[in-house]
Amino acid sequence: MKTLLLSLVCVSLITACTIRPSAIPGFPQDEDSAPARQLDPDSIADAIPRDEPRSRRGNPSSYVVRGHRYYTLKSSQGHVERGIASWYGTKFHGRTTSSGEPYNMYAMTAAHKSLPLPTYVQVTNLRNGRTAVVKVNDRGPFHDNRIIDLSYAAATKLGIVGKGTGLVEIRSLDARQPIQTPPPATPQAPVIQAQHPSEPEIFIQVGAFSSRQNANQLSNKLAHSLGEKIRIQEINAQGQAIFRVQIGPLASVEQVDNLSLNLPRLGILETQVIID
């Protein structure tokens, strides 16, 4: 539940904005927490999508955090993404978000690194089937392996406050269209429930090759160095076979994070968390 709330303010009308904070909230030196006032997850209402103008301050074409450049998407239409969600609470309550709005941990909002501000998204907890609609009005999370940072209220509704993270799918919504309700195959589940056979699996993708031989070489190297299971997943991209090398399945988000810290010493700098 560590994130970075930043006001993306450029001193002139340029296409890129560089952020150079002296101390970065949302990293190990800054602990966040839940408020004393607890919420009933079944009583939390979704955000209602509205057709709003783009934030003037929250949508630079690109921006830099800790030496890494991020790019703002021109459109959120059709955006679907799976990965690890975190949440943020009391430490940032009342602070200004990247869109200029104050952060309210009791509101249904979220932070995302690249979606236009604002964007409304539907978030589904892949472990328990719970859903929430939130307004993306902030930038973050600037923590490796995280795709979205949820407000305390949204995390409560989805049932991930206790663990701090959750495996989710996010889908952008068009405020001019009714929300498409997913098929009722998995009913809205209680916040606390036992593991079940359809538990989603976590992988770390470490490379994608047009050559099966190159994929095999990396797979063998990682299997020898890490002692973890490696799979090569073949996909078809515009008529060309692509071989994706993935570590896993991994047991937990903590294992994903710990393993990611060791990959740079093997020359692997770019990775992606895959949820199956």
N, C-alpha and C positions, 0 to 999 in steps of 0.2 A: 504494500500500500504506500509506495513511495513514488512521488511524482515531482514534477517541477512546474510551478505556475509562473509564467513569464508574460510580461506585457511586451508584445512584439512591436516596439516603437522604433521607427527609422527616423533619422534626423533629416532626411530629404527623400524625395520621391524617386527611389532607386528600386531596382528589381530584386535586390537581395538585402536581407537584414541580418546583421551579425549580433549575436547575444553573447556578452562576456560577463556573466555574473561572478562576483568575487567569492561567493560561497553558494553552493547549489543545494537548495532544499530538495528533499525527496531522496537523498542518498544516505548512506549509513550514519553520517554525522548528525542527521536530523530525524528524530523519531516522531512518527505520527501516531495518532490513537483515535479510538472511538469516543464519542461523547458519553456522558453519564446518562443522558436521556436516550432510552432505547425505543426503537420503533417496531410496530407490528408489521411484519412483511406482507401479510395478507390485506392490510389496510392502506398500503401505499399506492397511490394512483400514478399511472403512467403520465409522462409528459405528453401534451397534446401538440402534435406537429402543426406548425403555422408557417405560412409562406412569408419569410422574413428577408430583408435585404442583407447582403454580405456585410460582415464586420469590416469597417474601414481600417482598423488597426490590426486585425488578427489574421490577415490573409496575404502576407508578402509572398512573392513567388518562391522564395527560399529563405531559410534562416539557419544559423549555426549555433549549436550547443555543444560545448566541450570538444570543439574541433571537428564535429561531425555536421555535415550539411544535410538538412531536410528540405523536401520540396512539397509545396502545397498543391493538392490536386485541383485542376480547373473545374471539375464537376464530381459530384458524389453519386451520380446516377448509376445504378446497377452495382454499387460497391458491396462486395461480400468478402468477409475475411474471418478466418479462424485463428485462434491463438490463446494467449494467456492474458487474463484481465487482472488488474489490481484495483485498489481503491484508496481514496485519501479523505482525511477527516478534519479533526480539530485544529491541527497545525496551520491549515490554510483557510479555515473558515473566516470569511470576511475579506480576504485578500482579493486583489484585482486579478481577474483571469486574462488570458491573452486577447479575448474579445472585448475587454473593457468592463464586462459585467462583474459584480462581486461574486466570489464563490460562496455558495450556500450549501453546506453539507446535507441539509434536509431537502434540497430540491433534486429533481431527477435530471442530472447533468453528467457530463463526462468530458474527458480530455483525450485527444487523438493527435498524432503527430502530423498527419497530412490531409485529413478531410477538411473541406472548406468550413469556415465558421460563419453562421451556425449550420449544422447538419443534424437532422433527426435520424436516429438509428434504433433498430430493434435489436436488443441483445438477448441471446438465449444461452442459459447455462447448460452446457452439453452433458453435465453429470446428473442433473435432476429435472431438466425440462422446463424450469421456470423461465419466464420472459419478462423483459422490461423495456419500455420505450424511454429514451433519454435524449436530451438536447446536447450535442457536442458544442461547447462554447469555450474550450480551453486547449492549450497545447500540452502534450505529454502522452504517456509517461516516458521519461528519458532514462529508463532502466532497461538493460538488455532483456530480450525475450518477452517483452510486454507489448500488447497492441492497443490497449485502452485502459484508462484510469477512470473508475466510476466514483461518483459521489457516495457518501456514506449511505444515503437513502437507497440509491440504486443497488449498491452492493448488498444491502439488507434484503431488498425485495428478491434478489437473485440467490441469496443464501450463501454468499462467499465471505462475509465479514469475519467469521471465526478463523478460517484458514488463511485469510489475507489475499488469496488469489483464487482464480477459477478458470476452467477451460470454457471458452465461449465462442459463439458465432455472432458476428455483427452484420446487419443488413441495413443499408441506407433506405430511408423512406422518402417518398414524394409527398409533401404536405398537401398537394392538390388531389391526391388519390387516397382512397380508403386503405387502411392497413390490412394487408393480407394475413389472415389468421392461419397459422400452420395447421395441418390435419390433426385431429384429436387423438392420434395414436398414443401419445405420451401425455397424460393429464398433468395439470399443474401440480407438482409434487410438493410435499412438505420440505421445509428447509433442511431438516435433518433426516437422512434416510440411509439405508444400508447400501453397500456396493452391489452392483448387479452385472450380469453378463455383458450387457451392451456398453460397459464403461468405455469411454473414448480413450484411445491410445496416443501417447506423445512420442514424437520423433524429432531429432535435430537433423535438418538437411544441411549437408556440408559441401555439396558439389553437384553439378549437373553437366553431363557430357554428351556429345554426339557420338562418342566412341565407347563401345562396351569395354574395350581393353583398358582405357583410361579409368573408367568407373571401377573395374575390377582391381586395378592397381591401388587406387585410393582405399577401396574397401578392405583389401588385404593389409594395407599399412595400418589402418585404424583398428582393425580387429586385433592385430599384434600389439599395438601400442596401448590400447584402452581396455582390452578384454571385454568389450561390450558387443552385443549383437549388432550386425550391420545388414541392411537390406539394400538391394538395388531395384528401384522401381522404374519400369519402362513406361513411358508415355509417348503419345503421338502429338507433335506440335507442328501444325501446318504441313503434314505429310512427312515430317522427319522424325525419326526415333530419337528420343532424349532419355538418357539413363541418369536417374537421380539417386545419389548415394545418401542414405539416411541412417542415423544411429538410433537404435531403439527396437522395440518399444521401451520407454523409460518409465520408472515406477512413480515418479512424482515431479512436481515443478522444482523442488529443491535439487533433485538429481540433475535436471536440465540445467539449472543455474551453475551447479558445481562443475559439471562436465564442460560447460561453455567456457569456464575460466581456464581450462587446461588445453583447449583447442588451439589457441594462438601459438603455443610452443611447438605445435606440429605443423605450423605454417597455414592454419585455417583461420582466416580473419572474418570471412563473411558467412553467416549461418542464418537459418530460418527455422522457426519452430513449426512443425506440421502436426495437426490434430486429425486423426483418422477415426 
